[in-house]
Amino acid sequence: MATDPAELINRAQAWLAEDPDPETRDELAGLLDARNTDELAARFAGTLQFGTAGLRGELGAGPMRMNRSVVIRAAAGLAAYLKAKGEGSGLVVIGYDARHKSADFARDTAAVMVGAGLRAALLPRPLPTPVLAFAIRHLGAVAGVEVTASHNPPRDNGYKVYLGDGSQIVPPADGEIAAEIAAVASLADVPRPESGWETLDDAVLTAYLARTDAVLTPGSPRELNVVYTPMHGVGRDTLLAAFARAGFPAPAVVEAQAEPDPEFPTVAFPNPEEPGAMDLAFATARSLDAGGADGAGGGVDIVIANDPDADRCAVAVPDPGTPEGWRMLRGDEVGALLAAHLTGKGARGTFATTIVSSQLMSRIAGGAALPYEETLTGFKWLARVDGLRYAYEEALGYCVDPEGVRDKDGITAALLVAELAAELKQAGRTLGDLLDDLAVQCGLHATDQLSVRVEDLSLIAAAMRRLRAQPPSALAGLVVERADDLNEGSAELPPTDGLRYYLAGSPEAGVESARVVVRPSGTEPKLKCYLEVVVPVGSAEALPAARKKAAQALADLTADVSAAAGI
């Protein structure tokens, strides 16, 4: 790390001399001309770290930003890793979204692979991440790269790496690739021919779409009125094609968010979970309801959203008790609904979720006599569960066809949600009715999240240190029965920076049990606290009182966890 101004300027000038991108060259030259050492220090304080999420960061010049120089080094490191593993003549498939610089980063990756002696194939245009994950196994590739920052802000981009099994990298592969990246001394050492890679046609997309049919039951109901938003991302055409193939009525697309736009002009963050992100979708649904939506059944039944790279799926249901008239289902609720749907269809195999997701699916799987596993957060871990049949994580990610896509897939998840909603509609019921059934059968599993976004990452580290130094003995009046420091690892889980608390129940509060997990986000500058309370429910009539108890317990947990962490 350079602290001396002269050394800092020397490093910046050396970077500038080999930067292949005119835009970032001009940006860096301007900082040098202005002698803006504060900004230069931020750009040259280190390097973006390559880990199990690959790379993700703000676009700009310098080694701490996402740019062509950083991507070329990453691609060279991946190529060197593949050659060291004996895959030096294999195929690398490369996909990309519609963010700023994504196409450039994809072409640079293809050039580096060809220059290293591998074969490279680009997807034909910006397409959903699950299409890339599918293409790796479909084409027999040794690796895949998706250029995307998923649901991050517009100024970000990222670089996600998959190996030949179609799943994202995990240790030790991430460390070995990072070491190869660090060994790249100069971009002049990285051959980058101007041609030699293949641009795929639509055959791979057609094969993916054919696979989406497999998630549905032949002859199941298809009458459903859906409002859909791709949130300025790349999901629209693929989702509409999948719905048409399946025989669903065409969803009504939110017009202002229909086209890919790297500026994401209608949302503060292009993430369906963020406040306000779904407002236009709800407004579209209200408008269609007011005008009398076409199709059997009258009004809009559900709202579906993909994040910008369409690997996640959000679902909302009508709720006259809210100002918008619609309620976003939590990822845990959709995860449980799909689990119940699949077990009802006789699915066999292991059901899996992560340590921060609701424990409700363990009861659903147990009731169906199916194996159940929990992993660390991220589909890089879930995809590796032996005998996997279904997996989800609370951050709106669902894998409903692991033989086709060993990653979360917002397109097939949307299809399966639509099938379930259509079946319930035919029976005069709703997704909310099924959630009520699950609460009565398994107990009300109410979840919430305390998520704190920071500018200074040291605040997250300080909060984790505080919790470790002063572990709480009780939260929300519930005794901490067991505290796990996930940094220590276990027979079931590799080490990770996180803390998990299991809380005893309280007959006075009407709470059967509770759980809290605290961890830094792996993709955003956030500290995340995942809260769950379980309240017994004897009958449907008891549900309103149970929800009131759960809401109070969650509010108390939020306050106490915030105080304990100093956030």
N, C-alpha and C positions, 0 to 999 in steps of 0.2 A: 504494500500500500504506500503510495507516494504522498508525503506530507510537505516536502520541500517544494516551493513554487517552481524553481528551475527544473527539478526532476519531473514534476507534474507536466510542465510544458513540453519537455523533451519526450515524454511518453505520448502525449497527445499528438505531437508532430509526427512521431514514428507511426502511430495508428493512422493518421491522416494520409501519410505517404502511400499506404497500401489499401486504403478503403476503396472498394470498387463501385460504390454508389455515389453518383453526383449529389444527391440530396443530402446525405449525411456528411459528405465531404464539405459542402457549403455550410452546413450547420456547425460542424466542428471548427472550420476556418473562422467563422464569425465569432465563436467563443474565444479562439486564440487571439484574434485581432483585438477583441475587447478586453483581453487579459482577465476574463471572468473565471478567476481561480476557484470560486465557490462552486460554480456549476461544473467546472472541469474536475474538481475533486469528487463530486458526486458521480460523475461518469467513469472516473478512473480509480475509484476506491477499492476495486477488486474486479472480479468477473462474475457474471451471472452463473449461478451454480447449477450444474446438470445433475438432476436426481431422478427419483422415481416418477416425478411429474414431467420429466424432460426439462425444457426451458420455458419460462414464461416471464415476461416483463414489459416495461414501457418501451415503445419505439423511440429510437434516437441513436446518436453517434456515441461510440465508446464501448468498452467491454462490459459495463454494467447496464447496457440497454440491448434491446432486440434490434438487430440490423444485419445486413448481408455478411459483414465480416464475422460476426458471432455465429451466424448460421453456417457459413462455409466451414468454419472450424469444427462446429458440432457434427456436420456431415462427414468431414474427414475423420473425426474420431470414431464415428459409427462405422465407417467403411473399414478403418484399421481393425476395429474390434471384430467385425464379421470375418475379415481375412484371417485374423489370428485364430478364429474358431473353425477354420476350414471351409468357410462359406464364400470364398473370394470370387467365385464365378456365378453366384446366385443372383436372384432377382429382388430388387427393392421397389416396392410400390409406394407412390407418394400422392397424398391427397392434400387438399387445402380448402380453406373457407374463403369468404369474400372480404376479409379485413384488409386494411392497408398493408401492402408489401407481401401478402400471403402468396400470391402467384410468383413473385420474384424469389421468395425464399424456397418455394417448391422447385422452380427451375434451377436454382443454384444447387439444391440437393441432388437433383438428377445429374447435373454436370459433374459434381464431385464423385458420385457413384460410378459413372462411366469412366471418369479419369482414373479411378482406382481399380478398374478392371471388372467391376460388377455390372450387371444389367439393371436398367432403371426404366420404370414405366410411370407416367403421370396419369392420374385420373383426368377425364376429358374436360372438366370444368369444376368450379367450386361445387362440392357435394357434401352431404352430411358425413360426419366422422364415422358412423357405423358402416357406411358403404366402404370406406377404406379398411376398417377392421375386417369386414367380410372378404374384401378382395385379396387380402394377404393369404388366407387359407384357400380361397377359390382358385387362385393363380399359382399356388405352391411357392410363394415368395419366402425368402429367408428373413425379411424384415419389412417393416412399413413405417412411414413417417406421415403424420398429419400436422400440417401447419395451421394452428388455430389457437386462439386464446379463450375459446368457449364463451363463457358469460362474463368475462372481464370487461372493464371499461374500454371505450373506443381507442384510447391511446396505447393499448397493449396488444401484443401478439405472443405466440408461443409455438413450441416445437415438441410434439408428442411422439414417442418412439415405441413401436411394437416389434416383437420378435416373431419368428416364423410360426409359432403356435397361435398367433392372432391375438395375443393378450399383451398388455403393457408391461414394460420392463419393471423388474423388482431387483433388490440386491441378490447376488453381487454384481449383476450385469450393469446396473447404473454406475457403480463405482469404477468398474473396468472401462466403461465407455468414457467416463469423466477423465480417467487417467490418460486415455488416448487423445482426448481433446486437448488436455494440458500439454501434451507432447508436441502439438503442432506449433512450430516455432514461428513460421511466417506464412502468409497466404501465398507467397511465391513458391512455396514447397507443395502446394496443393494443385495438381493438374485439373483444369476445368475446360474441357473441350466445348465447342459451341454447338455440337450436335451429338447424335449417337444414342439418345434415349428414345423410348417409344411413348407416344401419346395414345392412350387407350380410347376405343370407341365406346358406344353405349352398351356393348354386350355385357360388361361387368355390372352395370346398373340394372340391366334387364334380369341378370341372374340373381342379383340381390332382391329385386322386387318379386321374382318368382318364389324366393325363399320366404318372403313375408307372408305368403298365403298359408304356410305351414303352421303359423301360430293360431289360426282360427279353426273352429270345428265346422266341417262342411255342413251346409244347411242351417246353420245357426241364424237367428234373426239379424237383420241388417237395417231395419227402419229406425233411424236416429237422426235428429237435427243437431248439427255441431257447428259452433263457431270456432275458427282456428286462427291463430297467429304464429307466424314463424319469427316474430320479433326482429325484423330486418335481417334475418339470417338466411341460410341456404336450404331450409327444410321444406319450403312450400311445394315445389314441383314433385319431390319424391313422396311426400306424404299424400298429396292429392292423387298421384298415380297409384299408390298402394291402396288408398280407399276406393278408387274406381275399380281396380282389379278385384277387390274383395266384394264389390257390389253394394257398398254404402252410398247413400246420397252424397253428392259433393258438399263438403263443408263450406260454410260461408267464411271467406278469408277477410281478416281485418285489413281494409284497403290501405290505410296509412302505414302499415307495417309489412306489406306483402312483398316488396322488392328488397333484395339484398342491399344494404347501405352501411358501409363501414363507420359512418358517423353516428348511427343509431339515434336519429334526431328526436324521436318521440319518447325516449325513456332516459332516465338518469343513469341507470345501469341496465344492460340488456340481459337481465336475469329475472325469470318469472317470480322468484321468491322475494324480490325487492319491492318495497312499498311503491305503489303507483304503476308498476310495470304492466299490470293487467288491466289498467283502467280503460284503454281503448277497446280491448276485447269485451269487457263488460258493457261498455256503451254500445258496441255493435250488437250484442245479444239483446239488450233492452230495446234497441231500435227495431230489430227483427220481431221481437215479441209484440211491440206496439203496432207494427204493421201487419202482423199475422204471418209468421214464417211459413214458407212453403213446405209441403211434405206431410206425410201422415203423422198425426199426433200434435199438430199445431205449432207450439212455440219451441224455442231452443231448449234442448235437453241438457247438454253439457258444453263447456268451453274447454278447448285443448290448446296448449301452447308448447312450442319447442323453444329451447334456447338457441342461440345463433348457429351452432354447429349441429343442432338437432340430435344430440345424444341424450338429452334429458327431456322429460315430458311432464308438463304441469296440467292439472285437471281442476276445473271449478264446477260447482253445482249451484242450482238456483237456491237462494236463501232470502226470503222476503224480510227476514229479521235484520239484514244488513243494509247500510245506506246504498250500496251498489246493487243490491238485489241478488248478489252472487257471493259465494264463499269459495276461496281457494282451499282445496284439500291439501293437507300436509303430505309430504312424501311418505311418512309412515302410514297414513291412511290409505293412500293409493297402493303402497306396498302390501298392506294387509288385504285390500280388496282383490288384488291380482292373485295373491296367495290363495285366498278362499276360492276364487274362480278356478284356478288351476287344480286345486285339490278336488273341487267339485266335478271337474272333468276327468278325474282319475289319473292325474299326472303322477309319475313315479320318479324317484331320484332325490338328491339332496337339495333342500331349501336352505339358502344362506343369506345372511345380512351382516352388517358391520356392528362393531361394539357401541356405536353411537346411535344406532337405530332402535326403534321400539322393540321390546321383548314380546310383543303380541304375536309375531310370526312363529316364535318358538312354540306357543300354545296351539296355533293353527296346524303347524306341522306335526306336533305331538298327537293332536286329535285325529290326524290322518295316518298315524303310525309311519311318518316319513323322517328320514335323517335330517338333522338341523345343525348348522354350524355358524359361528360368528368369526369374522376376520377383522383386521385393522381396516381403517377407512380407505375407500378407493377400490375401483373394480380391478386394479392390478392384482389385488389380493383375492377378491371374490371369484374372479375368472379361473383361479387355480384350485378351487375346491374340487376334490375328487367326486365324480358322479354328479356334478352340478346339473340340476334341472331348472332352478329359478333362483335369481338373486336380485336384491334391491338394496339401495342405500337411501337414507332419509333425504338426501339432497336431490331428489327427483330423478334418480337414476334407476333403471330397471332393465334386467337382462331376462327376456322371456324365451329366447331361442339360442341357448349357448352353443348348440351345434353349428349354428349359422354365424353368429356374432358373439365372440367371447369378450364382450364389453357392454356397457350400457347402450341402449338403442331406443331413442325417442320415437322412432317411426313404428316399430313393431309393438312397443308399449302402448302407443296411441291406438293401434288397431285392436289390441286385446281389451283395453279399457272400453272402446266403443262396442265391442262384442258383448261385454258384460252389461254395459248400460242398456243396450238394445234388448238383451234377454230379460233384464229386469223390467224394462218398459213394457214389453209384451205381456208380462205378468202383472202389470199395474203397479210396479214398485220402482224404487230409485236406488242409486248408490248409497244415499243416506240411510235408507231402510236397511240395507245390508250391513252398513257400519253399526247400526243399532243392534242388529242380530248378533254381531260379533262381540259387542260390549256385554250383552246379556250372557252369551255363552262363555266368554273368556275373561270377563272383567273389563271395565273401562280403562284402557291404556291411553292416558292423556299425555301429550308431549308438547314441549315448547323449547325455544332456543334463545339464549342470551348471546348475541353476537356483537362484538365491539370492534369497529374498524379504527385503525390507528395510522398516523403518519410516521411515528417513531416506533420501530420494531422493538426497541429496548423495553417499552412498556409491557409488551407481551411476556418477554423473558422475566421481567420484574414480578409480574403477576404469578407466573408459575413458581418462581423462587419463594414468594410469600406463602403460597399455598403449601409448598413442601416444608417450609420452616415452621409454619403455624397451621397444621392440619386441623380442620374443623371437627369437633366432636359431635355436633348436631347441626342440622340445617332444617329450617322451617318447623322446628320443634320435633323433628324426627331424629332419633339416635343414629349416628354413623356406625353401622355394624361391621363394615369392612371397607378398607381403603386400599386401593391398588395403585402403586406408582408404575405406570406402564413403561417407564424408562428401563425398568429392571427386566422386562420380558418375562416369558413363562413358557411352559411346554406347549401351550396352544398359540401363543402370539409372539412375534419378534418384538424387540424393544422399539418403543416409539415415545415421543415426548407427549405425555398425557397423564391425567389422574382420573381415577374412577372411584366413586363412592356408592356403596349400597346402603340404603337407609331402612331401618326397621319400620314396620307399620304402626299405626296408632288407631286403636278402636275409637278414641274420643273424636279424632278428626275424620274418621271413616275411611282411612287410607290403609290399604293392604300392604303396600311397599312402595319404595321410590328409588330412583337411581339418578346420579349426576355424573357426567363425563366432561372434563375440561381439557381442551387441546388447542394449540395454535393451528390455524388453517394451513393446509399444504399448498394452496394456490393463490391466497389473497392475504393482505396484511390485516388479519383479523384474529382475535381470540374468540373461540367458540365454546359455549357451555351448553350441553345437551341435557335437558331435564325430562324426567318421566315419572309420573305417579300412576299407581294402579289402584282403582277404587272398585270394590265388589258391587255387582249389580244383580239383584235377585229377579227382576222382571222389567219389562219395557216401561211399566208405570214408574219404576224407581229411577229411570235414566235422568230426568231433569235434576233431581236432587243429587245424583252422583256427579253430574257435570258441574254443578255448583261447587261441590266439595273439591273436585279436581282442579277447577279454576282457582279456587282460593289457595290450595296447596302449591300450585305452580307459581302463583304470584308471590307467595312467601318464599319459595325456593329461589326465585329470581332475585329477590331483595337480599337474601342471606348469602347466596353465592357471589353476588356483586360486591357485597361488603367484605367477604372473606378474601376475595381476589384483589381487592383494592381498585376495582374498576367501576 
